[in-house]
Amino acid sequence: MRANHIITINNSKCVGCGLCVKDCPDHNIYIEQNKAIHKQNDCLMCTHCLSICPENAVSISNFEDVPEDLASFAQIEGESLLQLVKRRRSVRQFTSKPVSDDLIQKLLQAGQYTPSASNEQDVSYVVIRENIAEYELLALDALKMGKPVVEVFSEHLKKSEIDDHFFFKNAPLVIVVKAVSVVNGVLAAASMELTANAFGLGVFYSGYFSIVSRFSAKLKRKLGLKKNERVAATLVIGHPAVRYQRTALKERPEVMYD
């Protein structure tokens, strides 16, 4: 986490119910004289204590957002969510209609609120709209240099036509997901992709762009990648120019019940 956060428990509000103690994964809170007390401020900062307190007695500094009341959130039916997962497809045909700033912020929020290991929150983003061609050109140059190596692992690349829009398919928006932990970045990207589908957008994971970003120094500089960061996923996003009528066919997974 980038900022220093300070936990404050308001004694006048705290009723000593112990819910925060039971729910704290870092064992950072205890009850003394019927009041909750936190031990230190270098815990996971998962903010469970703030979220679970029925008296709103916990506050935590240096967060730009304020906690929202979950009672005002609509309950999502399980079947509806499952249908959304089944309905989504990789979209490679987009209209020229731009993605609104409001929708972009919603996608970034979906990434922001995705859980990360040990609450590291090590995921950051590059939102590309105006300069898509510049990033694509750098990626094309890198692919040409590394193409013989990549082809060894990808039969698909051998059959692909590599034109000026090979990576981003003429989409109006690309969001590059960067992270120290690739798993954290992929989880955030998955939340963003599902949210994009819920708002009627189409998404394509540009795996080749993520790959070439690993060995292109120019692309690393352009993306602002730090030494310990990698591109976890590249989301190509736009309003779909194609409409699918049926779900995709998927093989049944191998499952072991024990």
C-alpha positions in Angstrom: 0.0 0.0 0.0 1.3 3.5 -0.9 -0.2 5.6 2.0 0.1 5.4 5.7 -3.2 4.8 7.3 -4.2 5.3 10.9 -7.0 3.4 12.6 -9.1 5.3 15.1 -11.8 3.7 17.4 -14.2 6.1 18.9 -14.7 5.0 22.5 -17.9 6.9 22.9 -19.5 4.9 20.1 -17.8 1.5 20.7 -20.1 -0.9 22.7 -17.5 -3.7 23.0 -19.5 -6.2 21.0 -16.3 -7.9 19.8 -17.3 -8.3 16.2 -14.2 -6.5 15.0 -12.0 -8.8 17.2 -13.5 -12.0 15.7 -13.3 -10.7 12.1 -9.8 -9.3 12.2 -7.5 -11.6 10.1 -4.4 -10.0 11.6 -5.4 -10.4 15.3 -4.8 -6.7 15.7 -7.8 -5.8 17.9 -8.7 -6.8 21.5 -11.3 -5.8 24.0 -10.3 -4.0 27.2 -12.8 -2.6 29.7 -15.6 -3.3 27.2 -13.9 -1.2 24.5 -12.1 -2.3 21.3 -8.5 -1.3 21.1 -6.2 -1.8 18.1 -2.6 -2.8 18.7 -0.7 -1.2 15.8 -1.2 0.6 12.5 1.0 -1.7 10.3 -1.6 -4.4 10.0 -3.1 -5.6 6.7 -5.4 -2.6 6.5 -8.2 -4.8 5.1 -10.6 -2.4 6.9 -12.8 -5.3 8.0 -13.1 -3.6 11.4 -14.5 -0.5 9.8 -16.9 -2.5 7.6 -18.3 -4.8 10.3 -18.8 -2.3 13.2 -22.5 -1.9 13.8 -22.0 1.4 15.6 -19.7 3.0 12.9 -17.1 3.5 15.7 -14.0 2.8 13.5 -12.4 5.2 11.1 -9.2 4.9 9.0 -7.3 7.9 7.7 -5.8 8.7 4.2 -8.4 6.9 2.0 -9.8 9.1 -0.7 -13.1 7.2 -0.9 -15.6 7.0 1.9 -17.2 3.7 2.9 -20.6 3.1 1.4 -23.6 1.6 3.3 -24.1 -1.9 2.0 -27.8 -1.8 3.0 -28.3 0.5 0.0 -26.8 -2.1 -2.4 -29.1 -4.2 -4.6 -28.8 -7.9 -4.1 -27.5 -9.7 -7.2 -29.2 -13.0 -7.9 -26.9 -15.9 -8.4 -28.5 -17.1 -11.6 -28.2 -13.6 -13.1 -24.5 -13.5 -12.3 -24.0 -17.0 -13.7 -25.8 -16.0 -16.9 -23.5 -13.0 -17.3 -20.5 -15.3 -17.0 -21.9 -17.6 -19.6 -22.9 -14.7 -21.9 -19.5 -13.0 -22.1 -17.4 -13.5 -25.1 -14.0 -12.2 -26.4 -15.0 -9.4 -28.7 -12.7 -8.4 -31.6 -15.0 -6.2 -33.5 -15.8 -2.7 -32.2 -17.8 0.3 -33.2 -16.1 3.7 -33.3 -18.2 4.9 -30.4 -15.9 6.0 -27.5 -16.2 4.6 -24.0 -17.5 7.3 -21.7 -15.4 8.7 -18.8 -18.1 7.5 -16.4 -17.8 3.9 -17.6 -14.0 4.0 -17.5 -14.2 5.1 -13.8 -16.6 2.2 -13.1 -14.2 -0.3 -14.6 -11.3 1.1 -12.6 -13.4 0.9 -9.4 -14.0 -2.8 -10.2 -10.3 -3.3 -10.3 -9.8 -1.2 -7.2 -12.2 -3.2 -5.1 -10.9 -6.6 -6.2 -9.1 -8.5 -3.4 -5.4 -8.8 -3.5 -3.1 -11.2 -1.6 -2.3 -9.8 1.9 -4.2 -6.7 0.8 -1.1 -5.6 -1.1 -3.1 -3.4 -3.5 -0.1 -3.5 -5.8 -2.2 -3.1 -9.0 -2.0 0.0 -11.2 -3.4 0.9 -14.6 -2.5 2.7 -17.9 -5.7 4.0 -19.6 -4.9 4.4 -23.3 -7.3 6.4 -25.6 -5.6 9.2 -27.5 -2.3 7.4 -28.2 -3.3 3.9 -28.9 -1.4 3.8 -32.3 1.8 4.7 -30.5 1.6 1.8 -28.1 0.6 -0.6 -30.9 3.5 0.5 -33.1 6.0 -0.2 -30.3 4.4 -3.5 -29.7 4.5 -4.4 -33.4 8.3 -3.6 -33.5 8.8 -5.8 -30.5 6.8 -8.6 -32.0 8.8 -8.5 -35.2 12.0 -9.0 -33.3 10.7 -11.7 -31.1 8.3 -13.4 -33.6 10.4 -16.5 -34.3 10.6 -17.2 -30.5 6.9 -16.6 -29.9 5.9 -18.8 -32.9 7.5 -21.7 -31.2 4.9 -21.5 -28.5 1.9 -20.3 -30.6 0.5 -22.0 -33.7 -2.1 -19.2 -33.7 0.5 -16.6 -34.4 1.8 -18.4 -37.5 -1.7 -18.2 -39.0 -2.4 -14.6 -38.0 -2.3 -11.6 -40.2 -0.1 -9.1 -38.3 -1.4 -5.6 -39.4 -1.3 -2.2 -37.7 -4.3 -3.2 -35.5 -3.2 -6.7 -34.6 -3.0 -6.0 -30.9 -6.0 -3.7 -30.2 -8.5 -4.5 -33.1 -9.4 -0.8 -33.7 -10.9 -0.5 -30.3 -11.4 3.0 -28.7 -10.0 2.0 -25.3 -7.2 -0.1 -23.9 -6.5 -0.6 -20.2 -3.2 -2.1 -19.3 -3.2 -3.7 -15.9 0.2 -3.6 -14.1 1.1 -5.4 -10.9 3.9 -6.6 -8.7 2.0 -9.9 -8.3 0.6 -11.1 -11.6 -2.1 -13.0 -9.8 -3.4 -9.8 -8.2 -3.4 -8.1 -11.6 -5.2 -10.9 -13.3 -7.9 -11.0 -10.6 -8.4 -7.2 -11.0 -8.6 -7.6 -14.8 -11.2 -10.4 -14.5 -13.4 -8.2 -12.3 -13.1 -5.3 -14.8 -13.9 -7.5 -17.7 -17.0 -8.9 -16.1 -18.1 -5.4 -15.1 -17.5 -4.2 -18.7 -19.8 -6.9 -19.9 -22.5 -6.0 -17.4 -22.5 -2.4 -18.8 -22.8 -3.7 -22.4 -19.2 -3.3 -23.4 -17.1 -5.9 -25.2 -13.6 -6.9 -24.1 -10.7 -8.7 -25.6 -7.6 -9.9 -23.7 -4.6 -8.9 -25.8 -2.3 -11.6 -24.6 0.3 -10.9 -27.2 0.6 -7.3 -26.1 1.2 -8.5 -22.5 3.9 -10.9 -23.7 5.9 -8.4 -25.8 5.8 -5.9 -23.0 8.1 -8.2 -21.1 11.0 -7.9 -23.6 10.5 -4.4 -25.1 12.5 -1.8 -23.2 10.8 1.0 -25.1 7.3 -0.4 -24.3 8.3 -0.8 -20.6 9.3 2.9 -20.5 6.1 4.0 -22.3 4.0 2.0 -19.8 5.9 3.4 -16.8 6.7 -0.2 -15.6 8.8 -0.3 -12.4 11.5 -2.9 -12.0 9.3 -5.2 -9.9 6.2 -4.7 -12.0 4.8 -6.7 -15.0 1.9 -6.3 -17.3 -0.6 -8.8 -15.8 -3.3 -8.3 -18.5 -4.2 -6.0 -21.4 -7.9 -5.2 -21.7 -9.1 -4.1 -25.2 -12.5 -2.5 -24.7 -15.2 -0.9 -26.7 -18.9 -1.1 -27.8 -19.2 -4.4 -29.7 -20.0 -4.3 -33.4 -21.1 -7.9 -33.2 -23.9 -9.7 -31.3 -23.7 -13.3 -30.3 -26.9 -15.3 -30.2 -25.8 -18.3 -28.1 -23.3 -19.2 -25.4 -20.0 -20.6 -26.3 -19.4 -24.4 -26.0 -16.9 -25.3 -23.3 -15.6 -28.7 -22.4 -16.7 -30.0 -19.0 -13.9 -29.4 -16.4 -12.1 -32.3 -14.7 -13.4 -32.2 -11.1 -12.4 -34.4 -8.1 -14.7 -34.6 -5.2 -13.2 -35.8 -1.9 
